[in-house]
Amino acid sequence: MIKSNQYACGQLSLAALEIGHPKTADISVVFLHGWLDNAASFETVMTELHQCHPLLHLCAIDLPGHGLSEHKGDGHFYPFHDYIDDVYQLLTTLSPNKLVLVGHSLGALIASCYSAAFPEKVAGLMQIEGDGPLAESAVNSVERLREGVKSRQRIRRKPERAMATIEEAIERRAAVNHLAPELIAPVVKRGLVRGEQGWLWRHDKRLQADSLYRMPFESAEQFRQHIVCPQLILLGEQGFAALKQAKPVAKGDVEIHTIAGGHHCHLQQPKAVAERIFGLVNKIETSV
């Protein structure tokens, strides 16, 4: 049911997992995964959503440098804003009639900024464990630049360390993300490659460099205010505490739901997440 595809994105090839086809569907739901995850993060949600609404086109991509997608060329360190351009190029290729963006964590930040910058292109937005772009006080700007540049140098010098088995990699990620091994296993398997000394992470190690810049709070609020499509913010009960304390600022129709689970609640509760995406899609379909 789920098929693998490749899409041209500028000079890169991006990998995707899909159900259905954009040419035969009225709505495409495009999934954007979190940092160091990949498209397999949404496999179970996509399967559940297809059961709810078989006519939808569902597409989960591997962001550049993640999963089976190509890495960016020498000298690139994946600044956040470049992802907006990457998504724009991809969606121009997909050309859905109506677009619903579903993003988790980093994917939610990307989806929210894209929805604000191109409101005419987005019919609905779901942010899972996210609420607009990351922001901080401007007084941190100089120190962030300094530490970001130093982190790049550490990444350049960092040696690759192989793991003896796939099971070892799964156990590591399960411990870091506080998940049952079987839930994170598909993400880990898609994110590994066999090397001479054992199993290596497939993602570009430059993704682990710290950001050089984070926008001030005032700018982040502007992005939230420019999201005009119906949107749903989905939080895990044991997810990031800061998200529960934040108060969304937006002009559009915003709902906030909390479900059982942690930061990867979509892996822990795929049916509940699919049902809420279905509700968002239904709201879009009935508003026509």
DRENLUMNU-914655 format. One record per residue (C-alpha): x, y, z; chain; residue number from 1. Coordinates in Angstrom, 1 decimal, padded with zeros to 4 digits. Example, Ala and Ser with C-alpha at 12.3 -4.5 7.8 and 13.67 -1.06 7.14 Angstrom:
! residues 2
NURO      px      py      pz  kette   nr
NURO   012.3  -004.5   007.8      A    1
NURO   013.7  -001.1   007.1      A    2
//
This chain:
! residues 288
NURO      px      py      pz  kette   nr
NURO   000.0   000.0   000.0      A    1
NURO   002.8   002.4   000.9      A    2
NURO   005.1   003.0  -002.1      A    3
NURO   008.5   004.6  -002.3      A    4
NURO   009.2   007.6  -004.7      A    5
NURO   011.9   010.1  -005.5      A    6
NURO   011.3   013.8  -006.3      A    7
NURO   013.7   016.3  -007.8      A    8
NURO   014.2   019.3  -005.5      A    9
NURO   016.6   021.7  -007.1      A   10
NURO   019.9   019.8  -007.4      A   11
NURO   018.8   017.2  -004.8      A   12
NURO   016.7   014.0  -005.0      A   13
NURO   014.3   013.7  -002.1      A   14
NURO   012.8   010.4  -001.0      A   15
NURO   009.2   009.9  -000.1      A   16
NURO   006.7   007.4   001.1      A   17
NURO   003.3   007.7  -000.5      A   18
NURO  -000.3   006.4  -000.6      A   19
NURO  -002.5   007.4  -003.5      A   20
NURO  -001.7   009.9  -006.2      A   21
NURO  -002.0   013.7  -006.4      A   22
NURO  -003.5   013.6  -009.8      A   23
NURO  -006.5   011.5  -008.7      A   24
NURO  -007.1   013.1  -005.2      A   25
NURO  -008.7   016.4  -004.3      A   26
NURO  -006.4   016.8  -001.3      A   27
NURO  -002.8   016.0  -000.6      A   28
NURO  -001.6   015.5   003.0      A   29
NURO   002.1   016.1   003.1      A   30
NURO   004.0   015.0   006.3      A   31
NURO   007.2   016.6   007.5      A   32
NURO   009.2   014.7   010.1      A   33
NURO   011.3   015.9   013.0      A   34
NURO   015.0   016.4   013.4      A   35
NURO   017.1   013.3   012.7      A   36
NURO   013.9   011.3   012.0      A   37
NURO   012.6   010.5   008.5      A   38
NURO   009.5   009.6   006.5      A   39
NURO   009.0   006.3   008.3      A   40
NURO   008.0   008.4   011.4      A   41
NURO   004.6   008.7   009.7      A   42
NURO   004.0   005.2   008.3      A   43
NURO   001.5   004.1   010.9      A   44
NURO  -000.3   007.4   010.9      A   45
NURO  -000.6   007.2   007.1      A   46
NURO  -001.9   003.7   007.2      A   47
NURO  -004.6   004.7   009.8      A   48
NURO  -005.5   007.8   007.8      A   49
NURO  -005.9   005.8   004.6      A   50
NURO  -008.4   003.6   006.4      A   51
NURO  -010.4   006.7   007.4      A   52
NURO  -010.2   008.4   004.0      A   53
NURO  -009.0   006.2   001.1      A   54
NURO  -009.3   009.0  -001.4      A   55
NURO  -006.6   011.2   000.0      A   56
NURO  -003.1   011.5  -001.4      A   57
NURO  -000.6   011.0   001.5      A   58
NURO   003.1   011.8   001.1      A   59
NURO   005.8   011.7   003.8      A   60
NURO   009.2   013.0   002.7      A   61
NURO   012.7   012.6   003.9      A   62
NURO   014.0   016.2   004.4      A   63
NURO   017.4   016.9   002.8      A   64
NURO   020.2   015.1   004.7      A   65
NURO   017.7   012.7   006.4      A   66
NURO   016.6   009.2   005.6      A   67
NURO   017.1   008.2   001.9      A   68
NURO   017.2   011.8   000.6      A   69
NURO   020.4   013.2  -000.7      A   70
NURO   022.7   015.3   001.4      A   71
NURO   023.5   018.9   000.5      A   72
NURO   026.8   019.7  -001.0      A   73
NURO   030.0   020.7   000.7      A   74
NURO   029.8   023.8   002.9      A   75
NURO   026.0   023.4   003.6      A   76
NURO   024.9   023.1   007.3      A   77
NURO   021.1   023.0   006.8      A   78
NURO   020.0   026.5   008.1      A   79
NURO   016.3   026.4   009.1      A   80
NURO   015.1   028.8   006.4      A   81
NURO   016.5   026.7   003.6      A   82
NURO   013.9   024.0   004.5      A   83
NURO   011.2   026.4   003.5      A   84
NURO   012.7   026.7   000.0      A   85
NURO   013.1   022.9  -000.2      A   86
NURO   009.4   022.4   000.6      A   87
NURO   008.4   025.1  -001.8      A   88
NURO   010.3   023.3  -004.6      A   89
NURO   008.9   019.9  -003.7      A   90
NURO   005.3   021.1  -003.6      A   91
NURO   005.7   022.8  -006.9      A   92
NURO   006.5   019.3  -008.3      A   93
NURO   003.6   017.6  -006.4      A   94
NURO   001.2   020.4  -007.4      A   95
NURO  -001.7   019.2  -005.2      A   96
NURO  -005.2   020.7  -005.7      A   97
NURO  -005.5   021.4  -002.0      A   98
NURO  -002.7   020.9   000.5      A   99
NURO  -002.7   019.9   004.2      A  100
NURO   000.6   020.1   005.9      A  101
NURO   001.3   017.9   008.9      A  102
NURO   004.6   018.5   010.7      A  103
NURO   006.2   017.0   013.8      A  104
NURO   008.7   019.0   015.8      A  105
NURO   011.2   020.4   013.3      A  106
NURO   008.6   019.5   010.6      A  107
NURO   006.0   021.6   012.5      A  108
NURO   008.3   024.6   012.5      A  109
NURO   008.8   024.3   008.8      A  110
NURO   005.1   023.7   008.1      A  111
NURO   004.1   026.7   010.2      A  112
NURO   006.5   029.1   008.5      A  113
NURO   005.5   027.8   005.1      A  114
NURO   001.8   028.3   005.9      A  115
NURO   002.5   031.8   007.0      A  116
NURO   004.7   032.8   004.0      A  117
NURO   002.4   031.1   001.4      A  118
NURO  -001.1   031.2   002.9      A  119
NURO  -002.7   030.8  -000.6      A  120
NURO  -001.1   027.4  -001.0      A  121
NURO  -002.1   025.7   002.3      A  122
NURO  -005.7   024.6   003.1      A  123
NURO  -004.9   023.1   006.5      A  124
NURO  -002.1   022.8   009.0      A  125
NURO  -001.4   020.3   011.9      A  126
NURO   001.6   020.9   014.2      A  127
NURO   002.5   017.9   016.3      A  128
NURO   004.6   019.0   019.3      A  129
NURO   005.2   022.4   017.7      A  130
NURO   003.8   025.9   017.7      A  131
NURO   005.4   028.1   015.1      A  132
NURO   009.1   028.9   014.7      A  133
NURO   011.6   028.7   017.5      A  134
NURO   012.5   032.1   019.0      A  135
NURO   014.6   033.6   021.7      A  136
NURO   015.6   037.0   023.1      A  137
NURO   017.8   039.1   020.8      A  138
NURO   020.4   039.4   023.7      A  139
NURO   021.3   035.8   022.9      A  140
NURO   022.2   036.5   019.2      A  141
NURO   026.0   037.0   019.6      A  142
NURO   026.5   034.0   021.8      A  143
NURO   024.4   031.8   019.6      A  144
NURO   026.5   032.8   016.5      A  145
NURO   029.7   032.1   018.4      A  146
NURO   028.6   028.7   019.7      A  147
NURO   027.1   027.8   016.4      A  148
NURO   030.3   028.3   014.5      A  149
NURO   032.3   026.4   017.1      A  150
NURO   029.8   023.5   016.9      A  151
NURO   030.4   023.3   013.1      A  152
NURO   034.1   022.9   013.8      A  153
NURO   033.4   020.0   016.2      A  154
NURO   031.2   018.3   013.6      A  155
NURO   034.0   018.5   011.0      A  156
NURO   036.3   016.8   013.4      A  157
NURO   033.9   014.2   014.8      A  158
NURO   034.7   010.7   013.7      A  159
NURO   032.0   008.2   012.6      A  160
NURO   031.3   005.4   015.1      A  161
NURO   029.7   002.2   013.8      A  162
NURO   027.2   000.1   015.7      A  163
NURO   027.6  -003.7   015.7      A  164
NURO   023.9  -004.4   015.0      A  165
NURO   020.6  -002.8   013.9      A  166
NURO   019.2  -003.8   017.3      A  167
NURO   021.9  -001.7   019.0      A  168
NURO   020.9   001.3   017.0      A  169
NURO   017.2   000.8   017.8      A  170
NURO   017.9   000.5   021.5      A  171
NURO   019.9   003.7   021.5      A  172
NURO   017.2   005.7   019.8      A  173
NURO   014.5   004.1   021.9      A  174
NURO   016.3   005.2   025.1      A  175
NURO   017.0   008.7   023.8      A  176
NURO   013.3   009.3   022.7      A  177
NURO   011.7   007.4   025.6      A  178
NURO   009.9   005.0   023.2      A  179
NURO   009.3   001.3   023.0      A  180
NURO   011.9  -000.1   020.5      A  181
NURO   009.2  -001.5   018.2      A  182
NURO   007.8   002.0   017.7      A  183
NURO   011.0   003.7   016.7      A  184
NURO   012.4   000.7   014.7      A  185
NURO   011.1   001.7   011.3      A  186
NURO   012.6   005.2   011.6      A  187
NURO   015.9   003.7   012.7      A  188
NURO   016.1   001.1   009.9      A  189
NURO   015.4   003.7   007.3      A  190
NURO   018.1   005.9   008.8      A  191
NURO   020.9   003.3   008.8      A  192
NURO   023.5   002.3   006.2      A  193
NURO   026.0  -000.7   006.3      A  194
NURO   029.6   000.4   006.6      A  195
NURO   032.9  -001.6   006.7      A  196
NURO   032.9  -001.6   010.5      A  197
NURO   029.2  -002.0   011.1      A  198
NURO   026.0   000.1   010.9      A  199
NURO   026.2   003.8   010.5      A  200
NURO   023.6   006.6   010.7      A  201
NURO   022.7   007.6   007.2      A  202
NURO   021.8   011.2   008.0      A  203
NURO   024.2   014.0   007.3      A  204
NURO   026.3   014.6   010.4      A  205
NURO   026.2   018.4   009.6      A  206
NURO   022.6   018.3   010.8      A  207
NURO   023.9   018.1   014.3      A  208
NURO   025.6   021.5   014.2      A  209
NURO   023.9   024.2   016.3      A  210
NURO   021.9   027.0   014.7      A  211
NURO   023.8   030.2   014.0      A  212
NURO   020.6   032.3   014.4      A  213
NURO   017.2   032.1   016.0      A  214
NURO   014.6   034.7   015.3      A  215
NURO   013.4   037.1   018.1      A  216
NURO   010.0   036.5   019.8      A  217
NURO   008.4   039.4   017.8      A  218
NURO   009.2   037.8   014.5      A  219
NURO   007.9   034.4   015.6      A  220
NURO   004.6   036.0   016.6      A  221
NURO   004.3   037.6   013.1      A  222
NURO   004.6   034.1   011.6      A  223
NURO   001.8   032.8   013.8      A  224
NURO  -000.4   035.7   013.0      A  225
NURO   000.0   035.1   009.2      A  226
NURO  -001.3   031.5   009.4      A  227
NURO  -004.9   031.9   008.2      A  228
NURO  -005.9   028.3   007.4      A  229
NURO  -007.7   026.0   009.8      A  230
NURO  -005.0   024.5   012.1      A  231
NURO  -004.6   022.0   014.9      A  232
NURO  -001.8   022.0   017.4      A  233
NURO  -001.4   018.5   018.8      A  234
NURO   000.6   018.0   022.0      A  235
NURO   001.7   014.9   023.9      A  236
NURO   000.9   014.7   027.6      A  237
NURO   004.5   014.0   028.3      A  238
NURO   005.8   016.2   025.5      A  239
NURO   007.9   019.4   025.6      A  240
NURO   006.7   021.3   028.7      A  241
NURO   007.4   024.7   027.0      A  242
NURO   004.7   024.1   024.4      A  243
NURO   002.0   023.6   027.0      A  244
NURO   002.9   027.0   028.5      A  245
NURO   002.8   028.9   025.2      A  246
NURO  -000.3   030.7   024.1      A  247
NURO  -000.8   030.5   020.3      A  248
NURO  -001.2   033.8   018.5      A  249
NURO  -003.0   033.5   015.2      A  250
NURO  -005.7   035.0   013.1      A  251
NURO  -007.0   031.7   011.8      A  252
NURO  -009.0   028.9   013.2      A  253
NURO  -006.8   027.2   015.8      A  254
NURO  -007.5   024.2   018.0      A  255
NURO  -005.2   022.7   020.6      A  256
NURO  -005.5   019.0   021.5      A  257
NURO  -003.5   016.9   024.0      A  258
NURO  -003.2   013.2   023.6      A  259
NURO  -001.4   010.5   025.5      A  260
NURO   002.3   010.1   024.8      A  261
NURO   005.5   012.1   024.7      A  262
NURO   007.3   014.2   022.1      A  263
NURO   006.7   011.4   019.5      A  264
NURO   003.1   011.0   020.4      A  265
NURO   002.2   010.3   016.7      A  266
NURO   004.2   007.1   017.0      A  267
NURO   002.5   006.1   020.2      A  268
NURO  -001.0   007.1   019.2      A  269
NURO  -001.2   006.8   015.4      A  270
NURO  -004.9   006.2   015.3      A  271
NURO  -005.7   009.2   017.5      A  272
NURO  -003.5   011.4   015.3      A  273
NURO  -005.0   010.1   012.1      A  274
NURO  -008.5   010.7   013.4      A  275
NURO  -007.6   014.4   014.1      A  276
NURO  -006.1   014.8   010.6      A  277
NURO  -009.3   013.3   009.2      A  278
NURO  -011.3   015.9   011.2      A  279
NURO  -009.2   018.7   009.8      A  280
NURO  -009.6   017.4   006.3      A  281
NURO  -013.4   017.0   006.8      A  282
NURO  -013.5   020.7   008.0      A  283
NURO  -011.8   021.7   004.7      A  284
NURO  -014.0   019.6   002.5      A  285
NURO  -017.3   020.8   004.1      A  286
NURO  -016.3   024.4   004.0      A  287
NURO  -016.2   024.4   000.2      A  288
//
